[in-house]
Amino acid sequence: DPEAAGHYGRGQARPRRRGKLTAGDFDGDGKTDVGVLYGYGRQDDGTNRTGLWKFSSTGTGFNAPVMSWDSAAGFGSWNWKASKLG
């Protein structure tokens, strides 16, 4: 499977990357959580939709992701590609 191995031959499409990762203590519990800024692309109304998903650390793993922000909820269009995480 070339996708699993990360190898692509001539003419093979690479999968689109729509997630940008960052880490930090987002809930103040002293554990490192993971945030994923996910680009949903252009919507039918012409706006770009982006969501921020948080994976809270349990100390030994992570809880199921929770969407903590959605640009469609009153923020309008959000350019995911121009977003910088650090």
C-alpha positions in Angstrom: 0.0 0.0 0.0 1.9 3.1 -1.2 -0.2 5.5 1.1 0.7 3.5 4.2 4.3 3.4 3.3 4.4 7.1 2.3 5.6 6.3 -1.2 3.8 7.6 -4.3 4.7 6.7 -7.9 4.4 9.0 -10.9 0.8 10.0 -11.6 -0.4 8.9 -8.1 -2.3 11.5 -6.2 -1.1 12.3 -2.7 -3.7 12.5 0.0 -4.8 16.1 0.9 -3.6 17.3 4.3 -6.2 19.2 6.0 -5.1 19.1 9.6 -2.5 21.2 11.4 -1.3 20.0 14.8 -0.3 21.8 17.9 0.3 20.8 21.6 -0.2 22.6 24.8 -2.0 22.5 28.1 -5.4 23.8 26.8 -7.4 23.1 29.9 -5.0 24.0 32.7 -4.7 20.6 34.2 -0.9 20.4 33.8 -1.1 17.7 31.0 -0.1 18.3 27.4 -3.2 18.2 25.1 -3.3 18.0 21.4 -5.1 20.5 19.1 -5.9 19.9 15.5 -7.0 22.8 13.3 -9.0 21.1 10.5 -9.9 22.6 7.2 -13.2 21.5 5.8 -12.7 23.4 2.6 -15.0 25.7 0.7 -18.7 25.3 1.6 -21.7 25.6 -0.7 -22.1 29.2 0.3 -18.5 30.1 -0.8 -17.1 30.4 2.7 -14.1 28.4 4.0 -15.0 26.3 7.1 -12.4 25.5 9.8 -12.7 23.6 13.1 -10.5 23.3 16.1 -10.5 19.8 17.7 -9.1 19.2 21.2 -7.7 15.8 22.3 -7.5 16.2 26.1 -4.7 14.2 27.8 -5.6 11.7 30.5 -1.9 11.4 31.5 -1.6 8.0 29.8 -3.5 8.6 26.6 -6.1 11.0 25.2 -9.9 11.4 25.4 -12.0 11.3 22.3 -11.7 14.6 20.4 -14.1 17.5 21.1 -14.7 20.3 18.6 -13.9 23.4 20.7 -14.3 26.0 17.9 -16.1 26.1 14.5 -15.7 29.0 12.1 -19.3 28.2 10.8 -20.7 29.2 14.2 -20.8 33.0 13.5 -17.2 33.6 12.5 -17.8 33.4 8.7 -15.0 32.3 6.4 -11.7 31.2 7.9 -8.6 30.6 5.7 -7.2 27.4 7.1 -4.2 27.4 4.7 -3.0 30.8 6.1 -3.3 29.7 9.7 0.0 29.3 11.6 0.3 27.1 14.7 3.3 27.0 16.9 
